[in-house]
Amino acid sequence: MRVVLADDHELIRRGIAAVLDTIDEVEVIAECVDYPSLMAAVAEHAPDVVITDIRMPPTQTDEGIAAALAIRQAHPTTGVIVLSQFAEPEYVLELFVDGSQGLGYLLKDKVSRGELQRAVTEVSSGGSAVDSAIVEVLVAGRLRRQSPIDALTPRESEVLSLIAEGRNNTSVAEALVLSPKAVAKHINSIFSKLSLGDEPDSHSRVKAVLMWLASNG
């Protein structure tokens, strides 16, 4: 798997690159220090996976999130892992607002070599990888011993599993041979059972997916 790595801190970037170099099936093909160089490297090399920090030049705000979304739109087969020291819900919600397919969010101070390897493998094949601490922050106590996911009907579980793959309502309807209206009804029921009905739809979808991933991890 060909990887482009972006982080403006040289020691951190070189450290991550050194870890990746110990994984036989992974090759770091470019290292970048800011948003422009990252986007240029992706356009040039068409990597299997991009690993990026959140805060990079030029503004040191959310360049990594912006890059991840732009890359997934322009290069849908390229997986993107945001590797950050920040477990901030707004960043996660922004990253997963259109689905979790081919995306990951891991914390630098917790990730191990094995976890990084699994994440690279997962997102390169269209899956997702989310640090457990992120799930805890987002669902804030909802992940109890008995998961709210258990309250879903078999059909609702099917719908949510397809949403977790990054599918939109139309794609879910086609996969399950349902009408769009029936899919919307199932989604509303899912949100209600997961106590997500009072939030914006995009945020509810992200949290529902993360709860599904946590209960099936």
Sequence and secondary structure as in RCSB ss.txt:
>XXXX:A:sequence
MRVVLADDHELIRRGIAAVLDTIDEVEVIAECVDYPSLMAAVAEHAPDVVITDIRMPPTQTDEGIAAALAIRQAH
PTTGVIVLSQFAEPEYVLELFVDGSQGLGYLLKDKVSRGELQRAVTEVSSGGSAVDSAIVEVLVAGRLRRQSPID
ALTPRESEVLSLIAEGRNNTSVAEALVLSPKAVAKHINSIFSKLSLGDEPDSHSRVKAVLMWLASNG
>XXXX:A:secstr
 EEEEE S HHHHHHHHHHHHTSTT EEEEEESSHHHHHHHHHHH  SEEEE SS TTTTSSHHHHHHHHHHHH 
TT EEEEEES   HHHHHHHTTT  TTEEEEETTT  HHHHHHHHHHHHTT EEE HHHHHHHHTT   SS GGG
GS HHHHHHHHHHHTT  HHHHHHHHT  HHHHHHHHHHHHHHTT TTS HHHHHHHHHHHHHHHT 
